[in-house]
Amino acid sequence: ILGFGEYGFPESHSASFALIVYASAYLKRHHPAAFYAGLLNAWPMGFYHPATLVKDAQRHGLEFFPVDINHSDWRCTWERGGVRIGLRYVHGLREARGCAIETERRQRRFTDVADLQQRCGLTTEQLERLAHVGALASLGLSRRQALWQVAEVGGRRGPLLADLPPETGSPLEEMSAFEETVADYSGLHLTTGPHLVTWLRPQLDALGAVPMARLSELPDGAEVT
């Protein structure tokens, strides 16, 4: 036991870790979509937050597709050489409801918010969470249009109103690109769109902050902000 503790464990641990690192590096290089989908589906196991994984993959050229009720499964999936974000990342959506969406959309596409609610038994709150993160985009709705439809459909009372098509118009002001990014981080804890710092870059430039990508251009010992 003493001998193993002093030598055996470090040796076996390093050998095991070396194999894991090699296999991981091989998959990341040759099968990046499968590699990142696997990491995202294993969360919360792993060292890096999903938001970090997505941005790392995008910097390496991998395409990500946003969560969508007519395209996403519960888990993240391979799609057209990239990764489709799964419904599991919609904060507040339970697995049973997410799997119900997956099952129903495989039968036929959802046509509007009322159709989605009736077929999957979603609450108004769950519909709002989907609308907030842009998961209803395939219905031809912006996020604020979707939120307006959810409020209208959720306010219906009685079977006579259940089969009416939702309102198509919306008086709500559309989200800005920055607001959509914030909504992604608050509702998904990640974004397939621009990194949050993208919207802060003008202020950082005004402060004289040097992007990390330019650090290698600076001379040794230079002071940076």
Disulfide bonds with the S-S distance in Angstrom:
none
